[in-house]
Amino acid sequence: MLGKLMEMQKQMEAIKQRLDASFVEATSPENRVMVRMNGNRRVQQVQLDSQWLKEADSEEVSELIQIAVNRALEKADQLNEAEMRSVAGSMLPGMFS
């Protein structure tokens, strides 16, 4: 059983590395803000529409950044969960045999 736990730990590290190299993008309404995040939920990039930014007030900017970040988090969570399910599905059936 210890061997299987060590194998699972090795697979979890591999998943973490894959998620570090996997990216999702999300935008706010009208694509004013774009957020790029990796599968480990780390923001990699934020882009703001420069024309819109000249005219927007700080409350609107803040709101649209929040929307884009939350959408990116949802996508990163889905990616993360899919990776975790794949390792759990491959390890758990034989774990206790």
Long-range contacts (C-beta under 8 A, 24 or more apart in sequence): 1-95, 1-96, 4-91, 4-94, 4-95, 7-91, 8-87, 8-91, 8-95, 11-87, 11-90, 11-91, 12-87, 15-83, 15-84, 15-87, 16-40, 18-83, 19-79, 19-80, 19-83, 22-79, 24-72, 24-75, 24-76, 24-79, 25-72, 25-75, 26-68, 26-69, 26-71, 26-72, 26-74, 26-75, 27-68, 27-71, 28-64, 28-65, 28-67, 28-68, 28-71, 29-64, 29-67, 32-56, 32-64, 33-61, 33-64, 33-65, 33-67, 33-68, 34-68, 35-65, 35-68, 35-69, 35-71, 35-72, 36-72, 37-69, 37-72, 37-73, 37-75, 37-76, 38-76, 39-76, 39-79, 39-80, 39-83, 40-76, 40-80, 41-73, 41-76, 41-77, 41-80, 43-69, 43-72
